[in-house]
Amino acid sequence: NRRGPSKMVKEARKAEEEAAEVESKKAKIEGAVEGGAAKEDEDEEAEEDETEAVLNDLRIMFKEKNGRDPTEEEVGMWMKQMQDAMGGIVDEDDDDDDDDDDDEDDEEGEEGE
C-alpha cells in the first residue's frame, strides 16, 4: 500500500494548486470588501460635498435677500430640514448647538440628591 514518488508528487502539486486557488478566492473576496468600503467612503464624501454646496448656496441667497449672513441657528435649522428630508443623512458637524449641557445637569441632579 505504498505510494510511489510520482504519485506523491502529483498529490503535492494538486494540494499546492488547491491552496493557490483558495488564496486567489480569498484575495478576490478581500478586494471586493475593501472596494466596497472605499465606494462607501466615496459616496459619503460626495454626499457631504453636495450638502456643503447646498448650504453655501443657501448662505449666498440668504445674504442677497436679507443683507446679512445667516446665524449659526439659521444654518442649523437648514441642516435639520435637509436631514429630515434626506432621512437623517446630513452630518451636523457645523452645528454648534451644545446639547451636551443637558446631560451634565442631569448627572449633577442625581448626585446632589
C-alpha positions as CSV (number, residue, x, y, z in Angstrom):
1,N,0.0,0.0,0.0
2,R,3.0,2.3,-0.6
3,R,2.7,5.2,-2.9
4,G,5.4,5.8,-5.4
5,P,7.3,9.1,-5.7
6,S,5.4,10.1,-8.8
7,K,2.0,9.7,-7.0
8,M,3.3,11.7,-4.0
9,V,4.5,14.5,-6.4
10,K,1.1,14.6,-8.1
11,E,-0.7,14.8,-4.8
12,A,1.6,17.5,-3.6
13,R,1.1,19.5,-6.8
14,K,-2.7,19.1,-6.5
15,A,-2.6,20.3,-2.9
16,E,-0.5,23.3,-4.0
17,E,-3.0,24.1,-6.8
18,E,-5.9,23.9,-4.4
19,A,-4.1,26.1,-1.9
20,A,-3.3,28.7,-4.6
21,E,-7.0,28.6,-5.7
22,V,-8.2,29.2,-2.1
23,E,-5.7,32.1,-1.8
24,S,-6.9,33.6,-5.1
25,K,-10.5,33.4,-4.0
26,K,-9.6,34.9,-0.6
27,A,-7.8,37.8,-2.3
28,K,-10.8,38.4,-4.6
29,I,-13.2,38.5,-1.6
30,E,-10.9,40.8,0.4
31,G,-10.6,43.1,-2.6
32,A,-14.3,43.2,-3.0
33,V,-14.8,44.0,0.6
34,E,-12.1,46.7,0.5
35,G,-13.5,48.1,-2.7
36,G,-17.0,48.2,-1.2
37,A,-15.7,50.1,1.8
38,A,-13.9,52.5,-0.5
39,K,-17.0,53.0,-2.6
40,E,-19.0,53.7,0.6
41,D,-16.4,56.3,1.7
42,E,-16.6,57.9,-1.7
43,D,-20.4,58.0,-1.5
44,E,-20.3,59.6,1.9
45,E,-17.8,62.2,0.8
46,A,-19.9,63.0,-2.3
47,E,-23.0,63.5,-0.1
48,E,-21.0,65.7,2.3
49,D,-19.7,67.8,-0.6
50,E,-23.2,68.1,-2.0
51,T,-24.6,69.1,1.4
52,E,-21.9,71.7,1.9
53,A,-22.5,73.1,-1.6
54,V,-26.2,73.4,-0.9
55,L,-25.5,75.1,2.4
56,N,-23.1,77.6,0.7
57,D,-25.8,78.4,-1.9
58,L,-28.3,78.9,0.8
59,R,-25.9,81.3,2.6
60,I,-25.4,83.3,-0.5
61,M,-29.1,83.5,-1.3
62,F,-29.9,84.5,2.3
63,K,-27.3,87.2,2.3
64,E,-28.6,88.6,-1.0
65,K,-32.1,88.6,0.3
66,N,-31.5,89.8,3.9
67,G,-28.3,91.8,3.6
68,R,-26.6,89.8,6.3
69,D,-25.0,86.5,6.9
70,P,-27.2,83.8,8.4
71,T,-26.8,83.0,12.1
72,E,-25.5,79.6,13.2
73,E,-29.0,78.9,14.5
74,E,-30.4,79.5,11.0
75,V,-27.8,77.3,9.3
76,G,-28.5,74.6,11.9
77,M,-32.2,74.9,11.1
78,W,-31.4,74.4,7.4
79,M,-29.3,71.4,8.2
80,K,-32.0,69.9,10.3
81,Q,-34.6,70.4,7.5
82,M,-32.2,68.8,5.0
83,Q,-31.6,65.9,7.4
84,D,-35.3,65.4,7.8
85,A,-35.8,65.5,4.1
86,M,-33.0,63.1,3.4
87,G,-33.9,60.7,6.2
88,G,-31.1,61.5,8.6
89,I,-28.1,61.6,6.3
90,V,-26.8,65.1,6.9
91,D,-23.8,65.3,9.3
92,E,-24.2,68.1,11.8
93,D,-20.5,68.8,12.5
94,D,-21.0,72.5,11.7
95,D,-23.9,72.9,14.1
96,D,-22.6,74.4,17.3
97,D,-25.6,73.8,19.4
98,D,-24.3,72.4,22.7
99,D,-26.9,69.7,23.6
100,D,-24.3,68.1,25.9
101,D,-25.0,70.7,28.7
102,D,-28.3,68.9,29.4
103,D,-26.5,65.7,30.2
104,E,-24.3,67.4,32.7
105,D,-27.3,68.9,34.5
106,D,-28.9,65.5,34.8
107,E,-25.8,64.0,36.3
108,E,-25.4,66.8,38.9
109,G,-29.1,66.5,39.9
110,E,-28.7,62.8,40.6
111,E,-25.5,63.2,42.6
112,G,-26.8,66.1,44.6
113,E,-29.9,64.2,46.0
